[in-house]
Amino acid sequence: MALSSTYNDLLISYYGPFSMRIISTIGKHLTENINASEITKMKLYRVFIELCQNVARYSAERHVLLDSSIIGVGTIHIQNNDLYFKCTTVNRILSEHQNVLIKNCREINSSTKEDLKKRKEKFRKESTILDTGAHIGLIAVCLYSENQFEFDVTDNPENSATYFSITATINKT
């Protein structure tokens, strides 16, 4: 996965286990140390949290913490320019999940804001009965960013792994 701009625009880059402590520390940094309106900061924070939770919960690459809890491993990059922030995560997925993930991403990106709100509510109600995977989180990313997201699923023959990358754009207001 190549970054779409220069390293000068890079605010944060992290690869490793996505523990709640790491996520909350980076999130706090974002809300306290970036130059943007409060609305933009909140959008970025919410998108950041959703994307990080997806990595922590669903990455096929796992890490065992000292307390024996198991969390996902992945990468996050946050880029900044005059017009927007871009928040990108990359994580390994099971190859058998790629078709459903691609289908879900395409459906989310082609939905209206109202349809997304209805779908999110429907999945929340069903989530106690059915594992909806990253579906609710991806819907939230689209709603919070107020933009479609970019995504890619890539097979890496060198390590026989499949990777999912998602980039959300948060316009500056």
N, C-alpha and C positions, 0 to 999 in steps of 0.2 A: 504494500500500500504506500503510495507516494503522497507526500503532502502537496497540497495544491498551491502553496505560496512559499515564500522564503522563510528561513528560520527567524528573521527579524520580526515576523508577525506571530511567532510562536509564544504563547503565554505559558502553557503548561504541556509537558510531555512526560508520560509515566508508563512504564511497563512493569507488571508484576501482579501479585495477588490483590484483589479488590476487597479489602477488609472494610468494615464500617468505619474504623478509625481513620484509614487513609482517605476514604470517600468524604467523610465529614471534615477532615483537615483541609483538603483541597477545596471543598465547597465553601468553607468559611473564608479561605483565602480569596475565592472569587467574589464573594459578597462584600468583602471589606477592602479589597485592593485593586479593583478595576475601575477605570474611568468610564462610566456609562450612567444613564438614567436609572433610577430605582426600578422602573418597569422592566428595562432591558436586563438589569442584573437579576431580577427575579425570574424572568424567562430563561436566561442562561443557567441559573442555578437549578431550576426545575428540570430542564432538559439534561443537564449534567447528571443529576441524581438518577433520573430514569435510565439513561444509557449505562451508567455505572452499575445500577442494580441488575440490569440485564446481563452484564458481564459476570457479576458476582454470582448470580443464580444459575445462568445457563451456559457459561463457557464450558466446553468439553475438556479444557485444560484445567485441572483442579489442584488446589494447594491445601494441605492440612496445617491448621494453626496449632499452637501449643495447647490450646484448650480442646483439641480434637475436632473442632468445627471445620467444615470443608467449604472452601470458597473458590470462585472462578479466578482465572488469570487472564489478563488481556492488556491492551494498550489504550491509552486515551491521549488525544492531542486537542488542545484548544488554541485556535488561531484568532487573530484580531486584525482588523483593518479599519479604515474610516467608515465603512458602510455596515459591517456586520461582524459577528463572532461565528466561528465554525467549531462545532464540537464533534469530534470523531472518536468512535471506539472501534477496536478490532479484536475479535476473539475467535478461538477455534470452536467449530461446531461439529456435531456428528454428521457425516455425509448424508445419512438417511433423513435428516431434518431439513436439508437445503431446499427441496422443492416446496414444502409447506411454508417455509420462511419467505421464500421469494414470492409465492402466491399472496401471503399475508401483507407483505410490504407493498406489492403492486396494488392490492385492494385498498389499503390505507391511503396511499398516495393519490388514488383516483376518487376518493370519497370527499364529499362536502363536509364542512365544519359541523353542520347539524347531524349528518349521518355518523360522523365520528363520535359525537357526544352520545348518540343513541347506542352505537355499538359498544362504547366503553361501559355504559350503564348495563347493557345486556350481559357483557362478559363479567362484570363485577358480580352480578346476581348469580351467574352460573359458576363462578370460580370456586364455590364451596363444593360443587358437584363434580366439576370437570376441570382438569388442569389446562388453563388457557395459554400456558407458556409465556413468551414475551409479548403476546398480542396486546394486552392492556397497556404495557409500557410503551410499545411502539405507537399506539394510538395517542397516548399522552404526549409523546415527543412531538408528533405532528400538531396537536392542539396547542401545546405550550409555545412552540417555535413559531406557529402561525405560517408555516411553510411546509412544502413537501420535503422529504429527506432523500438524500442520495444513499444508495446501498449497493453492495457488491458481494457476491459469493465467489470465492476463488479456491480452486484446488491447487495444492502445492505438492507436486510429485516427489520433490526431494525428501519430504518427511511424511508423505502419504496423509496429509492433513487437509481439511477444508476450513477456510476462514470466512467469517462474516464481518464486513465493515459497514458502518452506518455513519453518515455525516448529517448533522442538523445545522441549519443556518438560522441565526437569530439576528434579525435586522436591528440596527440601532435606531432608537426613536428620538 
